[in-house]
Each structure stands twice: as C-alpha cells, then as structure tokens.
C-alpha cells in the first residue's frame, strides 16, 4: 500500500495537467499560440516514424503533409511559426503490436492560395510537434512551393555547318521552373543516349557536345526540358556535316592530238577524293591541264630508179630491180606501191630452145583466133544498136538511169500471213519475187507490190520462230517464221519519197542540227481523218494523238487539230502544285468518237508514287480548270498510263488537258535539261555564255533553240539531265577553269544563284545565268572552260565547253529528236505498227473469255498494264483499246518483237497443263526484248 500512494499521486497530477491543457487549448482557439510543452510524466519522448516531406503544388491541386509518431498523446502542425487550427487536422490513432505503444498519425492539406498569400523571407514551411508523458518532439521543416515551368527557353540551340571530324557544340538553357527542369536531347525526334555513343556528351551544363563530327551526325537536333508540371521543346537546330572536295590523282597524259607537227596533249583529274558533300566547297584549281607536243611527221616511201637489165638467162629472160629508199618510209608513212622487180623476154620471141618455140607458135595462133572472134562480135553489137537508136533515143532522161533500171528483190507475204495465218496453211509462208529491169506499173499485182513492199516502207525486221500450240491457234503453223517491219513513220500526202534516205530513216533516232530548226515553227498540226484513223504529231515536241481505226464513223471525215499553248499556261497551280508538261489542246470538241483516242503528253517528273501525286486536269468551256482524275485512280471515264517520260491518256472527248504534280515529300524530283549557248557580243573581244534550265520535255527545249537561233547563239555542249529536288534549296551556276592568261570573266559574274521557286515552278523565262568573258587578245580563238550547275544539297552537272569563237571554225553540236516528229500527219493503216489483219485476230482471240484465262486481262498484264482494268471492261473490245495504248507507247520504236514474244509467253504459260506433249523446237533466232512491255 505504501508504493501505491505515490503512483496514484502522479496520475492525479497528470489528470489535472491534462484538464488545464484542454482548457487552455479551448481558450486560445483564435490564433493564440499553444503551449510549448505539457506537464511531463515518466515515459519516453515521442519518436517520429514519418516526417513531412518537401512538396510542390501542381496547378490548383492541394498537397497533403503527414507525420506519424510513437508514443504520442497529441500531434499538431505549425506552419510558418503559427499553429494550424485543430479542425484542419485529420488524426488517426493505432496501437503498435510489437511495443504496445500508441501510434498517432496526423495530416493536413495545404492549398495554393495559402502558399501564394504567404510573404516571408523564406519559402512556406510546416513542421509537426508531438506530445508524450515526457515532453515534446519537433519534426523537420518541410517546404511547400508552387511548381511551374516557363514556356520560352532561355537559350535555344543554333544550327551549324561543320566540316567532317570537327567539333559540334549545341548550347541549351532550359526555361525557368520549379523544380528545375531536366534536359534531354533528340536527334530527328529520336532520344540520344550518350551512354551508347562515346563520341557524344550531354552532361556538360545541358549542352550537347559531339567530339568528332561524322556524316551520320547530320540532322535536326531538339532540346527537351521537363519537370513535374510540363514538357517544353526548343526550336530545332539543323546540323550539316559537310565534306570539302579533294582532287583525285592526275590521269596519264593523252597522246598528242596532232599526227604531224605541233599539237597538244592533256591530262585531267576529278573532284572526287573526296567528292564535295552537303554543300562542301568544290575543289579549287583546274581539272584539265594541257601542254604542247610535237609529233614526228610520217614520211611516205618512194621508189629509186630502176637498175640496169641483167644478162639474159637460159630461159630467155632478164631482170631489173628497184628499192623503196628514196626516201624510206618513216614514222608510220606508207610503203611504196607497185612491184620491186620486173622481168621480160630478152630475145624478142626468138628463143633458141626448140621446145619453147613450138609452144609459142600454138599460143600466138590461139590469140589470133580470139582477137578475130571479138572483132566480129563487136561489129554485130554495133550494127544492132544503130538499128535500135531510131526508137526514141532522144526521149530517155536521167530518171530512167537512176530509178527505172535497177534490180529489186521483194519478199511478199501471202494473204493472211504473220501471227494470224490460217492454221491449215503450209509452213512455207513467203513467196519471193525478183524484178530486174525497168519497173513498169502496168500489172495491178505489181502496183500492190510497189506500195506494200519493204522498199518504200523500211521497217525493222522481226524474225521469230514460233514454238507453242497457242501461236498455232492464232493462225501460225509450226516452225513458221514471221517477217514483219516496224513503221518508222509515213510520209505526208503528196511528198516524194527519196530513195537515198530510206536506209538512214531505218534508225530509231536521227540527228538534226540547229540550223534545221525553223525559227518560226508553229506548235500546231492539223489533218483530215476518216474511218481508217491515223496519227497526228506536233513536230519535235513529243505530243501526239492516235485516232484508232473505227473511231470516226464511216463515210465521214473530220479535220482534227493538235496544238500546244506557246504562251504561259492559263492554268495556275494551287499551293505546292506544279505544271509538269505542256498544255495540250485537241479537237474539235464536238467530235464524238466511238473508241477512245490516245493522247501522249511528255512530262518532266521522276514519277515515283511515294514522292509525287500526279493529276490530269481539263479546261472547261468557261475557261476554268477541273480535275479529271489522278493517274493512280480507278475510274471508267478516262485512263492514264504514266511512263518515265510521257503520260498516255485514253480520251472519249477532245479538249484542253494538262498534267499537274503535287510533291508529297522533299525527295520529289523534277527532271530538268541544262544547256549552255554562246555567241560573240558587239565588242569582238567579249564572248557571252547563256545557261538555260528547262523542263526535260522536247517542246520546252525547242522554244529555247528557236530563241537562240534568232540571236545567233550556238549550242556549245550536249544538254545534260539535272535531277532538281523539291527540298527548297536554290540552284547555283558558276564558270570554272577559265584559262587565266587568255581569258578573264567579268567581276561579280563568276557565280550566280537562282531561287528555288523560280526553278521549281518552271519559270517562263528559262534563262538562268548569263556570263560575260573577255579575251585579252584577238589572236585567242579557242575557249575552254567548265560550267557547273548544281542544286545546294542536291544534284550537280558539269558542262565542258571547248569551242572556237570564230564563226568559220565553229562545230555544230547536234541535238536529238524522234524521227516521227518530222511527219505531222500519218493517215490510214501506215500510221499503225500492228498490221490490221494481226490486230483483228488478236482481238478475236482475247476479247472472248478463255477456258484457261487467256483473255484481255492477261493481255493487259503481259503489256505491263495492271491497274484500272475496269476502264477496259467497259469497252466493246477491251483488247483493241489495249493495243491502241500499245501503239501510243511504242510510236517511236515499233517493238513488234516484244509484242510477239508476249503472245508467245502467254502460249507457253497456258500450254503447261496440257497433257499433249509439245514437240522439241529450236530456240528463237532473236531474243525476245522487253523494251516497251
């Protein structure tokens, strides 16, 4: 009992203390300070299991501060030195099972308004105060801040152009924020991990350091800053790692260009070691060196005088000789022509040998008889010719000598021959007829041979040995040979057909000099067409119109025209669209055709569906332009087939059409033709160079040629193709390697830059650069230099100029055009490459659905037509329209060989399942080419 009294006393004291503390707490609710301590009692001080952490207020969301202590009778928060009202506390009490002590947990909410209303020398802070029997304990101070991240970077990274292996440093200072933002670098939108690349360091004060630049380090770099509030992106910095060009080793000196006397030899080097990349500097200096040289002139040999005759030999002959030594041939000179020795009888026929005398008598007797016979024959011929001279000798003119008396060998084809012969005919399909002597067109059969023979229609020979039973079903017997010709073009009505040019026109291309271009050529062609159809061509432009057989009703004819707009097109492309070819009109518009006509328009796009979206547009009667279709679209109203250099359009109605292209990416390429012209200026010492860059279409270049011819210009180098990308980079033109002691280029003209938009849009003024050179002396007659045309970060072309500034010594540089362009109108069957009889049999075979799929769809597939087949399905004869499209695509080559091989391939493909074995046949004599199919 003695020990219980003190213990009871202590409990009573504690109870009184608690009561007084509770009363004091209730009396100080109006922001009065709580007591720093309570009456203590035996026990332990509170120990904090959880203290409040530093926190950030994001936007308007309040944060929660917690603390937990054991043993604790009460816990209160004090913020910024003031007690937080007890009503704002949320308390929870539990019992620690391990120790049996009470665990108290308290939390409060802190709002954004509370933090913003506080103004003090330090951040807003809160701490916990916990009471126990022994006294009080205080937790750490937890700061509360409002989190934010500014929008603008204090420093954005800047783009750089650095040489390869140089150092790249990109600076980035992120926006101000709480907490401080962390920085991450992106290259082309992909994160950069410096741990995976030792060449890259991103740890130095948010900067990006690339120690040694590589070509792969080129790209767009972005600085990313982020904290708990938001993420911010800096402006992108473009880094270009360029390579300056370096010269390759010099080539060996060429041989002396003069065979005799003084000349020159040269050596060259190229700027490819390394080649300039990404805008790197081109090599400085000359790419070609020339030195003078002297070649020993050849000396032709000459005979010395004959020696004296030798003594007479037992054979009654003596000899004399001479040598080729006056002079001897040297340095490749010609050897003497003729005999080096001669022999003759030295007894004037009176040789002493009896045997030889008898032989000589017989010889001379035979010679006398022969001379007498020849004399009698000559007399008879003379009398005969005199008797015939009274039959009009005076009326024979020179034409009879040149064209009337010649030997011709024709090989005519029997009716129904070639791929479409009747299978019952014998394998021998050709009949040879040989005509010798005067050609008299009296026999009707002869007239037919003269008009249809290969003499007047020089067609490319096709000789294909047929192997499959499928070809027999088309009308060709086994082991038959098909002889055909590809029409290069038909002469206009009424024009003579010169015999001398037949062989030359058998080529696919011909050369035409600048002087042959008419300066006033009209880009328009007209002709009268009927039921047989034909082809209309605008010369030297690549624009043509094919009117199929039967497109125009029988017993009617129409005058059809085909024209190109010479002035600037009325079509104004919208946005990024560009005009890819000429604006072409065909008519009359009121003409209704029963079969689609094929219109061919050249274009300058490097047609890749990943980079271009190409559309066909038509001008309405009100003058507005409307879209007809996309070349990749499936429609039954029109058909477009895009080849590398031309678009072939099947039309049911005439009008004005144009091709429009919309670039999908920066890799879209517009093909341009670069040409350089030159002429003397008014000052005889000046020479002007003019550089043109036009669309790679024949009509665009023709306009430049015509203008230059009027100005007296001369084409100095064969035009070259430039691939101009849609990457918004400009075009740079410069003149290099001008001989320093002979010529000088006027200041500020050696390098000129043309804006991207002017080149990409196809400016109506194709003259891009004009350079003025001056020679130091009138004795300088030769000009050698290089014109460099390049797109920054793109393709480059070098045009090497070697010309004479004297008119008499100039050498014309030819340019090339298709042979068909010389003949605007081709009427009737001669306008088509496929003979009419063959065409009918092919249509009859493929229009009807076959049991094995040998129909017009397979014919289209073998001719590289795989899309928009619904257009052909709506035609009365799909095969005929497919062949019309083939005619339009092959108007310049007439590749009947490839068409025959396509039919042969169809036969082989569908004869494999057959149980009837095919006989073994020889391989075709000519390989099947696939040029156009």
Phi, psi and omega in degrees: 000331181294327180280340183283335182294313178299319181298317179297325179296318181296320179295323178294320177298317180296320180295319178295322179295319179296319180296316179295323179295321179294320178295320180294321180296320181288332181279350183239039181287335185274072173058025176270148185292140174282157179296145181290337182206159175251161176305130185274157179220161180303138179157209181236156174289152179296142178243124184280122172275334179213130179247156181292141180260156172300137185224160178235135177270120182260120181057238182248017182274124178292158177248161183246128174253134183232151167211153183218133184219158179213137342282146182216127176275322178213149175225131176226151178265143173236121182243126179055035177087359180240143179289142175275136184302142184295337178292341180270358178270145172241114186250152176213132183241138178216175183241127177283114185295331183286319184252344183076010180268157180278135177247124181244135180236132183227143177220152175224160175257138176242125184262165179297324181296320179299317182291318181293329181284343183278133177230114181204174182288347180226178181290160175299130182222158177217150175214162180258145173236123183243138179251145172219188179298327188270333181159207184242157174226145179246141177275178176290158176277129177252126179273147178236122182232153177274122182277142177200166176212118180296163183275321188266134176290144175290332175207120177272149175293146182250141179295153182218152169241116185233150176287160179298140183071006173278169182268139178245125175234117177250119182270143178213122173243111187291167178295158176293140181195161175230120352292169182300139184286148173263146188249137174227143181255140176242141172239117183053043177070010177248136181297146178260126178251105182291344178288338181266349182224109182291344182280350184243135178230124180242017186265345188276092172052046177069003182274156175252123181239125173248114189293313179229113185292138174241163179300327180290347179279354175293138180163187180256122183251138182228138178262124180251124177245136183210143167222197186290349183267308188201177174240144179231143178249136175277173172293145180285142177246124181271123178252125179243119175262112185253161179236120175285141183290153177225146182286143170280177177289151177294143173285170176293152177296136178288165176290157182296132185284344179263126179289335182216128176088207188276133179211205178215155174227155187222163172221159186221164174214160183237152180274068185230016184231066359270171174284144179297135181230149174053042177083013178294158184292139175286156182298140176265143180115185185265140177270346181227135174240140179233143174225157178280155180212161180230126179255140177292131182285139178291143179243118178284143180286157179218146184284143167282174179289154179296146174284172176291152177296143178283172177292156183291132182273168176301338178272013177066033178230151170228160189237158167215152186228164173211159182240149177273075187221021182230062001265179173284150177293132181225156175055041178082013179290165183284146175280158181297142177262143180114182183274146177267352176210153178228153176222149177206164179290135186256007181239010181053039175086358182257060181285145187280356182273121185295322182296316181291329180296319179295323179292323180294322179299315180297320181297311182295327178296316179296320179296320179298317180297320180295318179297321179296318180295319180296321180295317179297317181295318180297321179296319180295317179297319181297315179298322180294318182293324178294325179291332181272348186291342182282001181263046169090046175296326186289341185266001179280123180252181185290337181294329178293332181279327184271327185231343186271338183236080178221160179260126181238143178239111180253146172238100186267152182260136177295157182299131180083016183281191180073214187293346189243028179288155175292132186295347181277350181288161180283158181299331180287105190258347186243149177238124180268135176233130179243128180246126177235143180096193183297142177268111179244119183274068178255324180278129180303325179295322179295322177300318180295320179295323180293325183276332186255355187287164179289348180296314184265354176231081185289092185259150179291123184297139174233127182223104185237124175278125184276136186241333191255160177291338177297320178293328176295324178293336175280350176120013181246126180284164185298138178063022176281157177246134179258119177251120179218174180226147175261123185288121174279346181154159181247141179289146174299153183300130176091351181269141181289157179250100184290132181295326187293339183260003183297316182291322180295322181285358177284349178280159180283334181231156174222160183260134180229123183283165180299326183294340182276355179274127177284132182289344181242036182294134181262128183276065181203140177223143177223153177197160180264120183242147178236207185297332183284346177075198180157197183225137179240130186232137168270114190303138172061028180235345184079005180261129180212160179226124179257119177258108185295160174297128179089357178292326177260134183302154179294155179059026175219154179217151182227142172273110185257139179239157177219122187220155177241134178291117184278325178280181180298137185298145176284350180279121178253104181300146181261137176060231183278002183292149177225154178276125186260356181195186182286158173274118190244135177240138176224146184192184015283150183296334184281354181288126177255120181257147182273342179232138182302138174267151183255115178255125180252123180237125177288153178221167185243013182271142168278089196291099175234116183299343177284339185242343182233146166239109189251135184231153173256129180239153181228143179271129180280173179295337178277359179090000179269157181256135179231148181282131178271309181189164169268149182294342178262005186275151176261114181208158180255358182272337184203164178220132178236129175240117186262114173264171183304326185236000181208157175243126181255122188242128175265117187243144172259349180217147182272163180167203180248126187232157177204152178259130180240136178240138175243115181293133179269330181218173178291347180275000176298133186244130173255120184277122183241152177252124182255129181220150179235130179242156179214153175197159177287146176269185179299322174281121187295343179274348181264146176224128185258134173250130179239126183251127181245149176222105185237166176300145181281062174231145183302321184292325180294319180288328179299321181296320178295318181298318181296316180296318181292326180295324178293330181270001182079022182281159180230132177287120188266342182205147179300129182304148182236157184267131179240127177269106185261116184275153178273046183260016178064013178271141185283174181252136182241130180238129181217154177251124185239166172058036175286127180305118191291330184261359180246324184228157169219147178261138185296147187301150175066017179236359184291332181222127181231145182240135183247131181300151181301315187297324181293323180282316186292324182282352181072066184301141177294348176253093187284353178290113185258332183209137176233127183237139181245120179248149180231131177267146184285333185221144175297343179287343178283115184245350183247142177234124176233122177201179181231132176256119182256122177239116182215147173267132178301128185059041181205209187279157181222144175227140177246127177249114183270119184258123172222103187215166175256139179274357177268134185299321185290335185260003182291148177239123183291134172268119182284156168236168193244147177211164180283146183294325182298338183294343182281347184236098188298319186244130174233117189250146172072202186300334183293346180278350186250144180280326183270122177303149185300318183294320178295319181299317181296318181292321178298315179297318180296328182283318190262342179291325179279133179300131181265154180294330181254020177082013180276073180237190185294334178295322176291324176298319178295319180297317180291343177256024176061038174242104187239355184235160178054043180289345179296333178297315181290329182295336181276354183273153179294327176227092181302322182296321180297319180292323177297319178292326175298319178294323175297318178300319181292322182286332186245033182291338183262334182252334180055049189282070178295335178301315181293323178295317178297321179291327176296317176295322178297320180293322176299318179297319180292320183298320187261004175261353181296317181291348185293141179279344180280121182290144177276138174292148179285125182238162177291159175291156177300146180290333179237137178293147180281112180276151180241037185300313188247001184249000000 
